[in-house]
Amino acid sequence: MSPLRALRLCALPLRSSTPATRPLSTTRPLSKSASPSDPKVSSSLLSSITAAEKPLTSKDGPVPGGPTARAQAHANEPLTSDVVRDVAEGERAVSGSETPVKGGPAGVVQGVLTKAQEGQGETQTQTQRGGRGGNGVQGEDAREHNGRLDAATMRTITQKEREITGRDGPGRGGPTAQAQKHAGEPIGSAALSDITKGEKEVTGGERIKGGPTSAAQSELGKSRS
């Protein structure tokens, strides 16, 4: 072989015998979507809020800064205690009262959230019982205690109020109504003071053992244990 041909052969690019490797997939698993049973600030709920607002304002439609306007800021979002608090603030703005109106916008929203929480708690309890041969933890003990006036704690306060009054729903100025002023907030001295004030309103001036205030204090204690 001539020196010139040898140089040409050396100049040719070499083919790799190793197959090209594909980059590792970086696709992340899909995040868990919200459960279809989770309540949302839907158009039907907004209509219900507006219907409850009209008797307070005597207007045909929602007013700026009112409960419907506050709820519309959360349109299509999950219904949470923060939404309840915003609606309650809007209700106070149009009613001029610090006490939630019975059957008012805040009560409508709280009722929807409480009903949803009750359904979820029932499902969770049944699932745990099935998984543990009927010896699962009860819903009250199984749920996470966060030390806040969330829907579950509000439901317990309302239940305690019913035991005192014998009525189906919360009364005006009672412990549930007072607790709604602090909906979604951490349970602190101000919230406990207001709940006690509401409890005395329905008991005739005294606080009872195992009543609404005790229920709020119990939730706070469980969150710290």
N, C-alpha and C positions, 0 to 999 in steps of 0.2 A: 504494500500500500504506500502510495506516495505521501510525503510529508504534508502536502496541501490538502489531500482528501482526509487525512487524519485530523487536521485542524478543523475542517468543516463538521466532521462527526462530533467532535468535542463541543462544538458551539451549539448543537441541537439541544432544545430543552428536554429534560427528563420527565417522563410521565410517572406520576405517583401511583403506586399499587394500592395505597390505602384509600378506601372509599371515604367520600366527604361525610363528615358527621353533621347532623342537624342540631341546631341549638335546642337546649332544653326548654320545654314549655314553661312559660311564666304565667300561665293563666291561673288566676285565683279562683277558689271555689265561690260559687254564688252565695251572697249573703242571704240569711233567712228572711223571707218576706213576712210582712205583717199578717197575722192570722185574719181570715175573713170575718171572724166573730168580733174582732176588736172594733169598738165604736169609733166613728169619725165625725167630724163636724161637717155633716152632709147638708144638702140643700133642704131636706125635709126637717132636719133639726133646726136649721136657721129659720124656717117658716114657723116652727113651734115657738122659738124664742121671740120672734116678731109678734106672734099672736098674744103671747104673755106680756109683751111690752106695751101694746096698744092701750090696755086699761090704765096703765100708769101715766101715759103721756097724753091720751085722748087725741093722738095723731093717727092718720091713716097708715103711715109708714114709719120705718126706723128713724131715729133722730141721731145726729152726730154725737159720738161719745157715749151713746147708750149701749145697752146689752147686746143688741143685734150687731151694731157696728163693731163692738169688741170681739164678738164671735166671728164676724166675717174676716177678721185679721188672721184667723186660724182655719179658714175654709179648706176642707179636704184633708186637714191634718188629724192625727189621732186625738181623740177626746181624752184629756188628762185633767188632773186637779188644777193645773195652771190655767187651763181654759175656763174652768169653773170659777176660779178666782177673778179672772178678767171680766167674765160676764157679771159676777157679783158687784164688781166695781162699777160697771156700766149701769147696773140696776140702781145702785146707790146714787149715781149721778142724776138719774131721772126721777127717782122717788123722793130724794132728799132725806131718806131715812137710813140709819146705820144698820137697821135690822132687815134682813131679807124678807120680802113679801111672800106670804104663803101662796103657792101656786104661781109665783113670779118666774121670770127668766132663769134666775140662778137655781131655783128649785127644779125647773124643768130639766136643765142640764145635769144637775146633780143626780136627779132620778134616773136619767139614762145611763150615767156612768156607774151608779150604784148597782143597777140591774145587771149591767154587763159584768161587773166585778163579781156579783153573786153567782152568775152563770159560770164564770171562769173558775171560781173557787170550788164550786160543786164538781166540775169536770176534773180539776186537779186532785181533789180528795178521792174521787172514784178511781182515778188512775193509780194513785198510791196504794189504795186498798187492794186493787187487783194485782199489783206488782209485789205486794208483800203478804199475800195470802190472807187478806182481810184484816191485817194488823198494821196497816199503814198509819201514818201520822195524820191527824185531823187537819182540815183546811186551815183553821185558825193558827195552829202551831206550825204548819208546814210553810206558810207564806213568809216572805222576807219582811222583817220588821225594820223600818227605816227611821222611826222616830218622827214621822211627819203626819200631818192631818191629811192623809191621802184618802182615796175613796173607801178603802177597807176600814180604816179607822173611823171615818165619818159614818159608815154603815153601822159599826158597833155602837157609836154614840147615839145614833137614831134608835137602835134597838133598845138601848137602855132607857131612852126617853119614853118609848112606847110602853115599857113595863111600868113606868111611873104614871103616865097619863091615861093609858088604856085606849089611846087614839091610834089610828092607822098611820098618820104622818106627823111630821114635826110641827110644833106649835110656834106661833109668832113670839119671838123673844126668848125661846127656849134654848137648851144647850146645843141642839143641832144648828139652829139659826146663828147662834153666837160663834160656833165652830166654823161655819161657812165664811166668816169674815177673815179667817186665817187659813183657808183651804190651800193645801199644797205647801204650807210653811212648816218649818221644824216646830215641834211642840215645845213652847217656852212658857215662861211665867205669864206673859200677857195673854196667850191663848188659853192657858189653864184658868186664869182669872175670869176670862169672859165665859168659858164653859161653866164654871162654878156659878157665875151670875145667872146664866140661863137655867141651870139646874135648880137654883133657889126660886126662880120665877115659876117653875112648874110644880115644885114641891111645897110651896107656901112659906119659903124662907129658910129652909135647911138643906144641908148637903147630906146625901144618904150613902151608906156603905155599898160599894159595888155599882154605883150610879155612873152617869156620863163622865164626870170628872175623873173618877177612878179608872174608867176605861181608857181615857187619854193618858193618864199617868202610867197605866200598865203597859201601853204601847211604848211609851218613852223608856220605861225600865227594860223591856224586852230588847229594845234596839241597842242598849248598852251592855247587855249580858253576852 
